[in-house]
Amino acid sequence: MTMLPAKTEKKLGLVIDLDTCVGCHACVISCKGWNTENYGAPLSDQDPYGADPSGTFLNRVHSYEVQPPMLGRAAAPDAQLIHFPKSCLHCEDAPCVTVCPTGASYKRVEDGIVLVNEADCIGCGLCAWACPYGAREMDAAAGVMKKCTLCVDRIYNENLPEIDREPACVRTCPSSARHFGDFADPDSNVSQLVAERGGMDLMPEQGTKPVNKYLPPRPKDQLARREEEIDGLAPFLAPVASEAKGFLSWLNKTLEKL
């Protein structure tokens, strides 16, 4: 049995905002690209353009249609489409580590990141069975287990500009739905987001103490109020001139004659 550290110096992880994730899969593509080019053996694909494709991904996005609760309303509220990104949660009590027979899976003392030493992995799959989140994938070509590394080769790479020293998925997200930081620091951006928005653990009943947190989607009533606030700007966005003058006026008249 592989032992977990009693305590880690940092708790690096992600906060994922389910309210702003648009399901574009940019995080999936950037993760696949970065890790294939820079981390260990490439993340292989099998028959990617065939009838039965398969491949290894460290991050996936699932989409669900959910029905919000009635909350005293006369009519049922409209269903919401929720996009749910999922990768390794770098749990404090990671069962994937403790079942590993070779010590290939381990949790780093310095930052809490859970990694796989591919040289020691025998591809037995025990860690995948132990993970309640389905966050590990066997690479069919390499014959070893792969998982999210929090882009450990990026976040400590001093050859990169400081702005790029964060996971590829975070750097790429166009809607700023993904945030990276140290949960051990109560003043970090991720700790403050969790405190302000009621960040949640995924499947807390499993007792794994996941480091990554999710911010719940806001009710549609709140979204409607935000739309009303935007509508309040409409008078200020009206065109300054109601009729075209000069060259534009001549162009309009010419086009009308055609």
Backbone hydrogen bonds, N-H to C=O, Kabsch-Sander energy under -0.5 kcal/mol:
donor,donor_aa,acceptor,acceptor_aa,energy
2,T,97,V,-0.6
9,E,109,V,-2.6
12,L,111,D,-2.2
13,G,181,G,-2.2
15,V,179,H,-2.4
16,I,213,K,-2.3
17,D,15,V,-0.5
17,D,177,A,-3.3
18,L,16,I,-0.9
18,L,215,L,-2.2
20,T,17,D,-0.8
21,C,17,D,-1.3
29,I,25,H,-2.2
30,S,26,A,-2.5
31,C,27,C,-2.0
32,K,28,V,-2.3
33,G,29,I,-2.6
34,W,30,S,-2.8
35,N,31,C,-2.3
36,T,32,K,-1.9
37,E,33,G,-1.6
38,N,34,W,-1.7
39,Y,35,N,-1.8
40,G,38,N,-0.6
44,S,42,P,-1.1
46,Q,54,S,-3.4
47,D,45,D,-0.5
50,G,47,D,-1.7
54,S,46,Q,-2.0
56,T,44,S,-2.1
57,F,55,G,-0.5
60,R,86,K,-2.2
62,H,84,F,-2.4
64,Y,82,I,-2.9
66,V,64,Y,-0.6
66,V,80,Q,-3.2
73,R,70,M,-1.2
80,Q,66,V,-3.0
82,I,64,Y,-3.5
82,I,80,Q,-0.7
83,H,81,L,-0.5
84,F,62,H,-4.4
84,F,82,I,-0.5
86,K,60,R,-3.1
88,C,58,L,-0.5
92,E,209,K,-2.7
93,D,208,T,-2.4
94,A,91,C,-0.7
94,A,92,E,-0.6
97,V,94,A,-0.9
98,T,94,A,-1.3
99,V,95,P,-1.3
100,C,97,V,-1.0
106,Y,115,L,-2.3
108,R,113,I,-2.6
112,G,108,R,-1.8
115,L,106,Y,-2.7
115,L,113,I,-0.5
117,N,104,A,-2.9
118,E,116,V,-1.0
120,D,117,N,-1.6
121,C,117,N,-1.0
129,W,125,G,-1.8
130,A,126,L,-2.0
131,C,127,C,-1.8
134,G,131,C,-0.9
137,E,146,K,-2.3
139,D,137,E,-0.5
139,D,144,V,-2.7
140,A,138,M,-0.8
143,G,139,D,-2.8
146,K,137,E,-3.0
152,V,149,T,-0.6
154,R,151,C,-2.4
155,I,151,C,-2.3
156,Y,152,V,-0.8
157,N,154,R,-1.5
158,E,156,Y,-1.0
160,L,157,N,-1.6
164,D,161,P,-1.8
165,R,162,E,-1.4
166,E,164,D,-1.9
171,R,167,P,-2.3
172,T,168,A,-1.6
173,C,169,C,-1.5
176,S,173,C,-0.8
179,H,15,V,-2.2
181,G,13,G,-1.9
183,F,11,K,-2.9
183,F,181,G,-0.6
185,D,182,D,-1.1
188,S,185,D,-1.7
192,Q,188,S,-2.1
193,L,189,N,-2.0
194,V,190,V,-2.2
195,A,191,S,-2.0
196,E,192,Q,-2.5
197,R,193,L,-2.6
198,G,194,V,-1.1
199,G,194,V,-2.1
200,M,214,Y,-3.1
203,M,201,D,-0.6
206,Q,203,M,-1.9
207,G,204,P,-1.8
211,V,89,L,-1.6
212,N,89,L,-1.6
213,K,14,L,-2.3
214,Y,200,M,-2.3
215,L,16,I,-2.8
222,Q,219,P,-0.9
223,L,219,P,-1.3
224,A,220,K,-2.6
225,R,221,D,-1.9
226,R,222,Q,-1.9
227,E,223,L,-2.1
228,E,224,A,-2.2
229,E,225,R,-2.0
230,I,226,R,-1.8
231,D,227,E,-2.4
232,G,228,E,-1.4
233,L,230,I,-1.8
234,A,231,D,-1.7
236,F,233,L,-1.1
237,L,233,L,-0.8
237,L,234,A,-1.4
238,A,235,P,-0.7
248,L,245,K,-1.0
250,W,246,G,-2.1
251,L,247,F,-2.6
252,N,248,L,-2.4
253,K,249,S,-2.1
254,T,250,W,-2.2
255,L,251,L,-2.5
256,E,252,N,-1.9
257,K,253,K,-1.1
258,L,254,T,-0.6
258,L,255,L,-0.8
